[in-house]
Amino acid sequence: MVGPMSNTQELRARILDLVEEYQRSREDHAPFVPGQSIVRYAGRVFGPPELRNAADAVLDFWLTAGRFSQDFEGRLAEYLGVSDVLMVNSGSSANLVAVTTLTSPKLGARQLRPGDEVITTAAAFPTTVAPIVQNRLVPVFVDVDIGGYNALPERIAEAIGPRTRAIILAHTLGNPWDVARIQGLARQHGLWLIEDNCDALGSRYQGRLTGTIGDLATLSFYPAHHITTGEGGAVATNDETLAKVARSIRDWGRDCYCAGGENNTCGRRFSQQFGTLPSGYDHKYVYSHIGYNLKATDIQAAIGCAQMDRLDGFTAARKRNHAFLSQALAGYRDRLVLPKATEGADPSWFAFVLTVEKGAGFSRDDLLAHLQNRKIETRNLFSGNLLRHPGFCDIEHRVVGDLRNADRITSDTFFIGVYPGLTMPELEYVVDVFKGFMAR
């Protein structure tokens, strides 16, 4: 006899099969039409597995973090080879959690306090720097190189002062920074090191995955990134104390570490003393940090689980597309600075970045207008010099050396796409459009 549970399971399976069938029926196979179809700089690459997982999570109607979140965090931790990954609602939130974690009193003498300095770059995405300011720390800005677009190690060495306590740097557009020298400086001076790995999932330095090098690392799963959950991000670490603090910061600042729907994991829920609270105060409602609610949903995590199955293929496609553009545009090195990987690095490129050479005979705006008119999307290299933006021009900060390359990036640098959804006809069209412009 078939019971209600059996009927429910059968109905669920039918629903999920229909979701897959629906997605297969709507997949766009329209041919690429040069000059009419848009060549995106980035985009989502997904299929029936992502839709099936998302629908599966919806049918659970758990809504907040649940079984898919645990699976996704576990798979990311296994991929990176780290002990802890905490999913959050964006890469920007991941940066906020990572920096705020270092201000925890639980870190003792290594706790970051207001006025302490954190070294970073001016040619950064704003939410790499914003958490420094939001935690009343002082950003110390150094310049980057043109071609690799990462912080100059010699400037970092020069920037280290008596109040320097940490370094936070992004692997720009998937290109790892000079790990050997920068990690060496952090260890030599006892500095915390945070990797903003939001643009670099799958990149390696001397065979080691980025996101495993710093005390903390951050990831982003925005649709433009290496895998997507829509909005979403994560914090990764190999340090048990940092993981516990980061989880507290993410989860309202509470001291309790029970997962959603769980109670009394520690076995001492009503038998501890905290601050001036009554003895035995419910541990589930004790707050040891000034925290946030930055959790993601199980629906996002369900999509991420399906995307993890594609990650190796995505990485290979990004490298292949980048290599094609590098070879095809190599003849324009007299007018364009082509991207250059850090020595010892194997990037999973986020994009193909170019800087117009001085004396090229045209400006970045000239070239971007030409590309835009031919339906090829471009983006500037994030903020350029962040200190020239209204929200950052009056912050307390220190600059070591000049920021001439950050200023040059502001006026001369841009990128085009290499994401896995690009086809060879699209890439060949991009090269033809560059060729036509250069011939003019």
C-alpha positions as CSV (number, residue, x, y, z in Angstrom):
1,M,0.0,0.0,0.0
2,V,1.3,3.4,-0.9
3,G,1.3,5.9,2.0
4,P,1.2,9.7,2.0
5,M,5.0,10.0,2.4
6,S,5.5,7.9,-0.7
7,N,3.0,10.0,-2.7
8,T,4.8,13.2,-1.5
9,Q,8.2,11.9,-2.5
10,E,6.9,10.8,-5.9
11,L,5.2,14.2,-6.5
12,R,8.4,16.0,-5.5
13,A,10.5,13.9,-8.0
14,R,8.0,14.7,-10.7
15,I,8.1,18.4,-9.9
16,L,11.9,18.4,-10.1
17,D,12.0,16.5,-13.3
18,L,9.5,19.0,-14.8
19,V,11.8,21.9,-13.7
20,E,14.7,20.3,-15.5
21,E,12.6,19.8,-18.6
22,Y,11.4,23.4,-18.4
23,Q,15.0,24.7,-18.3
24,R,16.1,22.5,-21.2
25,S,13.2,23.8,-23.2
26,R,14.0,27.5,-22.6
27,E,17.8,27.3,-23.1
28,D,18.8,29.9,-25.7
29,H,20.5,28.5,-28.8
30,A,20.2,31.7,-30.9
31,P,23.2,32.1,-33.2
32,F,25.7,34.8,-32.6
33,V,25.2,37.7,-35.0
34,P,28.3,40.0,-35.2
35,G,27.4,43.6,-34.6
36,Q,23.9,42.7,-33.3
37,S,24.4,40.3,-30.5
38,I,25.9,41.7,-27.3
39,V,29.3,40.3,-26.3
40,R,29.0,40.3,-22.5
41,Y,31.9,41.0,-20.2
42,A,30.5,38.4,-17.8
43,G,27.4,36.4,-17.2
44,R,25.7,33.4,-15.6
45,V,26.4,29.9,-17.0
46,F,23.9,27.5,-15.7
47,G,21.5,24.7,-16.7
48,P,19.0,22.2,-15.4
49,P,21.0,21.1,-12.3
50,E,20.9,24.7,-10.9
51,L,17.2,25.0,-11.4
52,R,16.5,21.6,-10.0
53,N,18.5,22.3,-6.9
54,A,16.9,25.7,-6.4
55,A,13.4,24.1,-6.7
56,D,14.4,21.4,-4.3
57,A,15.3,24.0,-1.7
58,V,12.1,25.9,-2.3
59,L,10.1,22.8,-1.7
60,D,11.9,22.4,1.7
61,F,10.8,26.0,2.4
62,W,13.6,26.2,5.0
63,L,14.5,29.6,3.5
64,T,17.5,30.4,5.8
65,A,20.7,28.3,5.9
66,G,20.0,24.6,5.9
67,R,21.1,21.3,4.4
68,F,22.3,22.8,1.1
69,S,24.3,25.5,3.0
70,Q,26.1,22.8,5.0
71,D,26.8,20.9,1.8
72,F,28.0,23.9,-0.1
73,E,30.3,25.1,2.7
74,G,31.7,21.5,3.0
75,R,32.4,21.2,-0.7
76,L,34.1,24.6,-0.8
77,A,36.2,23.7,2.2
78,E,37.2,20.4,0.6
79,Y,38.0,22.1,-2.7
80,L,40.2,24.7,-1.0
81,G,41.7,22.2,1.5
82,V,40.8,24.4,4.6
83,S,39.0,23.5,7.8
84,D,36.2,26.1,7.7
85,V,34.1,27.9,5.1
86,L,31.2,30.2,6.2
87,M,28.7,31.2,3.6
88,V,27.5,34.8,3.7
89,N,25.2,36.9,1.6
90,S,27.9,38.6,-0.6
91,G,31.6,39.0,-1.2
92,S,31.4,42.5,0.3
93,S,29.9,41.0,3.5
94,A,32.7,38.4,3.5
95,N,35.2,41.2,3.6
96,L,33.3,42.9,6.4
97,V,33.2,39.7,8.4
98,A,36.9,39.0,7.8
99,V,38.1,42.4,8.9
100,T,35.7,42.7,11.8
101,T,36.8,39.2,13.0
102,L,40.3,40.7,13.6
103,T,38.8,43.2,16.0
104,S,37.6,40.5,18.4
105,P,38.7,40.7,22.0
106,K,39.0,36.9,21.8
107,L,42.3,37.4,19.9
108,G,44.0,38.9,22.9
109,A,47.1,41.0,22.1
110,R,46.6,40.5,18.4
111,Q,43.2,42.2,18.5
112,L,42.9,45.1,16.0
113,R,41.8,48.3,17.8
114,P,40.6,51.7,16.5
115,G,43.5,53.6,14.9
116,D,45.5,50.5,14.0
117,E,46.7,50.5,10.4
118,V,45.8,48.0,7.6
119,I,47.8,48.1,4.4
120,T,45.9,47.8,1.1
121,T,45.8,49.3,-2.4
122,A,44.1,52.4,-3.8
123,A,43.3,50.6,-7.0
124,A,40.8,48.4,-5.2
125,F,37.1,47.5,-5.2
126,P,35.5,49.8,-2.7
127,T,34.3,47.0,-0.3
128,T,37.8,45.7,0.1
129,V,38.6,49.0,1.8
130,A,35.3,49.9,3.3
131,P,35.4,47.4,6.2
132,I,38.7,49.0,7.3
133,V,37.0,52.3,7.6
134,Q,33.8,50.9,9.1
135,N,35.9,49.3,11.9
136,R,37.6,52.6,12.7
137,L,40.9,51.3,11.4
138,V,43.2,53.4,9.2
139,P,43.9,52.2,5.6
140,V,47.4,52.6,4.3
141,F,47.5,52.8,0.6
142,V,50.2,51.6,-1.7
143,D,50.4,51.6,-5.5
144,V,50.2,48.7,-7.9
145,D,52.0,47.7,-11.1
146,I,50.6,48.2,-14.6
147,G,50.1,44.9,-16.3
148,G,49.7,42.7,-13.2
149,Y,47.6,45.4,-11.3
150,N,48.7,44.1,-7.8
151,A,50.3,45.8,-4.9
152,L,54.0,46.5,-5.1
153,P,55.7,44.4,-2.4
154,E,58.5,47.0,-2.0
155,R,55.9,49.6,-1.2
156,I,54.2,47.3,1.3
157,A,57.6,46.8,3.1
158,E,58.0,50.6,3.2
159,A,54.5,51.1,4.5
160,I,54.9,48.9,7.6
161,G,55.0,51.1,10.7
162,P,54.5,50.9,14.4
163,R,50.7,50.7,14.2
164,T,50.5,48.4,11.2
165,R,48.6,45.3,12.2
166,A,47.2,43.7,9.0
167,I,47.3,43.5,5.2
168,I,44.2,43.0,3.0
169,L,44.7,42.6,-0.8
170,A,42.7,41.3,-3.7
171,H,44.2,39.0,-6.3
172,T,43.3,41.4,-9.0
173,L,41.1,40.0,-11.8
174,G,42.2,36.5,-10.8
175,N,46.0,37.3,-11.0
176,P,47.6,36.3,-7.7
177,W,49.8,38.9,-6.0
178,D,53.4,38.1,-5.1
179,V,52.6,35.6,-2.4
180,A,56.2,34.7,-1.5
181,R,57.2,38.3,-0.8
182,I,54.0,39.6,0.7
183,Q,53.3,36.5,2.9
184,G,56.9,36.7,4.0
185,L,56.5,40.4,5.1
186,A,53.3,39.5,7.0
187,R,55.1,36.7,8.9
188,Q,58.2,38.7,9.5
189,H,56.2,41.5,11.2
190,G,53.5,39.5,12.8
191,L,50.7,41.0,10.6
192,W,47.3,39.4,9.9
193,L,46.9,38.6,6.2
194,I,43.5,38.7,4.5
195,E,43.1,37.5,0.9
196,D,40.3,39.1,-1.1
197,N,39.8,36.1,-3.3
198,C,36.5,37.2,-4.8
199,D,37.9,37.4,-8.4
200,A,40.2,34.5,-8.1
201,L,38.5,31.2,-7.2
202,G,40.6,28.5,-8.9
203,S,43.8,30.6,-9.3
204,R,47.1,29.2,-8.0
205,Y,50.4,30.4,-6.9
206,Q,53.3,27.9,-7.2
207,G,50.6,25.2,-7.3
208,R,48.7,26.3,-4.2
209,L,45.1,27.6,-4.5
210,T,44.6,31.2,-3.7
211,G,42.2,31.5,-0.8
212,T,44.4,29.2,1.3
213,I,47.3,31.6,1.9
214,G,46.1,34.2,4.3
215,D,44.8,33.9,7.9
216,L,41.4,34.6,6.3
217,A,40.2,34.6,2.7
218,T,37.0,35.9,1.1
219,L,35.0,34.7,-1.9
220,S,32.2,36.2,-4.0
221,F,29.5,34.3,-5.9
222,Y,28.0,37.3,-7.7
223,P,26.8,36.4,-11.2
224,A,30.0,37.8,-12.8
225,H,32.3,35.7,-10.7
226,H,33.8,32.2,-11.1
227,I,30.7,30.4,-9.8
228,T,27.4,32.1,-8.8
229,T,24.7,31.8,-6.3
230,G,23.2,35.2,-7.4
231,E,24.1,37.2,-4.4
232,G,26.5,35.3,-2.1
233,G,30.0,35.0,-0.7
234,A,32.1,33.1,1.9
235,V,34.9,33.4,4.4
236,A,37.5,30.7,4.5
237,T,40.1,30.0,7.2
238,N,42.2,27.2,8.7
239,D,42.1,28.8,12.2
240,E,39.5,27.4,14.6
241,T,39.4,30.6,16.7
242,L,39.0,32.9,13.7
243,A,36.3,30.6,12.3
244,K,34.3,30.8,15.6
245,V,34.7,34.6,15.7
246,A,33.7,35.0,12.1
247,R,30.6,32.8,12.6
248,S,29.7,35.0,15.6
249,I,30.1,38.2,13.5
250,R,28.0,36.7,10.7
251,D,25.3,35.5,13.1
252,W,24.2,38.6,15.0
253,G,27.3,38.6,17.2
254,R,26.0,35.8,19.3
255,D,28.3,33.6,21.4
256,C,26.4,30.4,20.6
257,Y,27.5,28.4,17.6
258,C,24.5,26.1,17.2
259,A,23.4,25.8,13.6
260,G,19.9,27.0,12.6
261,G,17.3,24.7,14.2
262,E,19.7,23.3,16.7
263,N,19.9,23.8,20.5
264,N,22.4,23.1,23.3
265,T,25.2,21.8,21.0
266,C,27.7,22.7,23.8
267,G,25.6,20.9,26.5
268,R,25.9,24.0,28.7
269,R,23.1,26.2,27.4
270,F,21.8,27.2,30.9
271,S,24.9,26.7,33.1
272,Q,27.4,29.4,32.2
273,Q,28.3,32.9,33.3
274,F,28.7,35.8,30.8
275,G,29.5,39.3,31.7
276,T,27.1,40.7,34.2
277,L,24.2,38.6,33.0
278,P,22.4,36.3,35.5
279,S,24.1,33.0,36.0
280,G,22.8,30.4,33.6
281,Y,21.4,33.0,31.1
282,D,20.4,31.2,27.9
283,H,23.6,30.8,25.9
284,K,21.6,31.0,22.7
285,Y,20.9,34.7,23.4
286,V,24.3,35.8,24.7
287,Y,26.1,38.3,22.4
288,S,29.9,38.4,22.6
289,H,30.5,40.7,19.5
290,I,29.0,43.7,17.7
291,G,27.7,41.6,14.9
292,Y,25.4,41.5,11.9
293,N,23.0,39.1,10.2
294,L,24.9,38.3,7.0
295,K,23.7,34.7,6.4
296,A,22.7,33.5,2.9
297,T,19.7,31.4,2.1
298,D,19.5,27.7,1.3
299,I,18.2,28.5,-2.1
300,Q,21.4,30.3,-2.9
301,A,23.5,27.5,-1.5
302,A,21.6,24.9,-3.5
303,I,22.5,26.8,-6.7
304,G,26.1,26.9,-5.5
305,C,26.2,23.1,-5.0
306,A,25.3,22.6,-8.7
307,Q,27.9,25.3,-9.7
308,M,30.7,23.5,-7.9
309,D,30.3,20.6,-10.3
310,R,31.2,23.0,-13.1
311,L,34.1,24.8,-11.4
312,D,37.0,22.9,-13.0
313,G,35.4,23.4,-16.4
314,F,34.8,27.1,-15.8
315,T,38.5,27.5,-14.8
316,A,39.7,25.8,-17.9
317,A,37.4,27.9,-20.1
318,R,38.6,31.2,-18.5
319,K,42.2,30.2,-19.1
320,R,41.6,29.1,-22.7
321,N,39.7,32.3,-23.6
322,H,42.3,34.5,-22.0
323,A,45.1,32.7,-23.8
324,F,43.3,33.2,-27.1
325,L,42.9,37.0,-26.6
326,S,46.5,37.3,-25.4
327,Q,47.8,35.7,-28.6
328,A,45.4,37.4,-30.9
329,L,46.1,40.9,-29.5
330,A,49.8,40.5,-29.0
331,G,50.5,42.6,-32.2
332,Y,49.2,45.7,-30.5
333,R,51.7,45.7,-27.6
334,D,53.0,49.0,-28.9
335,R,49.7,50.6,-28.1
336,L,48.1,48.5,-25.4
337,V,49.6,47.0,-22.2
338,L,48.5,43.4,-22.2
339,P,47.8,41.5,-18.9
340,K,50.8,39.9,-17.3
341,A,50.5,37.0,-14.7
342,T,52.6,37.2,-11.6
343,E,55.7,35.1,-11.8
344,G,54.9,31.7,-10.4
345,A,51.1,32.2,-10.8
346,D,48.5,30.3,-12.7
347,P,45.5,32.6,-12.8
348,S,41.9,31.6,-13.3
349,W,41.3,35.0,-15.0
350,F,38.2,37.0,-14.2
351,A,38.6,39.2,-17.3
352,F,41.1,40.4,-19.9
353,V,42.5,43.7,-18.7
354,L,44.1,46.3,-21.0
355,T,45.8,49.7,-20.5
356,V,46.2,52.2,-23.3
357,E,49.8,53.1,-23.8
358,K,51.0,56.7,-23.6
359,G,51.4,58.0,-27.2
360,A,49.1,55.3,-28.6
361,G,47.4,57.9,-30.7
362,F,44.0,57.3,-29.1
363,S,42.4,57.4,-25.6
364,R,40.7,54.8,-23.6
365,D,37.4,56.6,-24.3
366,D,38.0,56.4,-28.1
367,L,38.5,52.7,-27.9
368,L,35.6,52.0,-25.5
369,A,33.3,54.0,-27.7
370,H,34.3,51.9,-30.7
371,L,33.8,48.7,-28.8
372,Q,30.5,49.8,-27.3
373,N,29.1,50.8,-30.7
374,R,29.8,47.3,-31.9
375,K,28.0,45.7,-28.9
376,I,31.1,44.6,-27.0
377,E,30.7,45.2,-23.3
378,T,33.6,46.7,-21.3
379,R,34.2,47.7,-17.7
380,N,36.8,50.0,-16.0
381,L,39.2,48.4,-13.6
382,F,36.8,48.9,-10.6
383,S,37.5,52.2,-8.8
384,G,40.8,53.2,-10.4
385,N,42.2,55.4,-7.6
386,L,39.6,54.9,-4.8
387,L,40.8,58.0,-3.0
388,R,39.4,60.2,-5.8
389,H,35.9,59.0,-5.2
390,P,33.4,61.1,-3.2
391,G,32.8,58.5,-0.5
392,F,36.5,58.0,0.2
393,C,38.3,61.3,-0.5
394,D,37.9,62.5,3.1
395,I,38.6,59.3,5.1
396,E,41.5,59.1,7.5
397,H,44.3,57.3,5.7
398,R,48.0,57.2,4.9
399,V,49.7,57.0,1.5
400,V,53.1,55.5,1.0
401,G,54.9,56.7,-2.1
402,D,52.8,58.0,-4.9
403,L,49.7,56.5,-6.6
404,R,50.7,57.3,-10.2
405,N,49.7,53.9,-11.5
406,A,46.4,53.9,-9.7
407,D,45.8,57.3,-11.3
408,R,46.8,55.9,-14.7
409,I,44.3,53.0,-14.2
410,T,41.6,55.6,-13.5
411,S,42.1,57.1,-16.9
412,D,43.6,54.4,-19.2
413,T,42.6,50.9,-18.1
414,F,39.6,48.7,-18.8
415,F,38.7,45.1,-19.3
416,I,36.7,42.8,-21.6
417,G,35.3,39.3,-20.9
418,V,36.7,35.8,-20.8
419,Y,33.9,34.2,-18.9
420,P,33.0,30.6,-19.8
421,G,29.8,31.5,-21.6
422,L,31.7,33.2,-24.5
423,T,31.9,31.3,-27.7
424,M,34.8,31.2,-30.2
425,P,32.7,33.2,-32.8
426,E,32.3,35.9,-30.2
427,L,36.0,36.0,-29.3
428,E,37.0,36.1,-32.9
429,Y,34.5,39.0,-33.5
430,V,36.1,40.9,-30.6
431,V,39.6,40.4,-32.2
432,D,38.2,41.6,-35.6
433,V,36.8,44.8,-33.9
434,F,40.1,45.6,-32.3
435,K,41.8,45.0,-35.6
436,G,39.4,47.4,-37.4
437,F,40.0,50.1,-34.7
438,M,43.8,49.7,-34.9
439,A,43.8,49.9,-38.7
440,R,42.1,53.3,-38.4
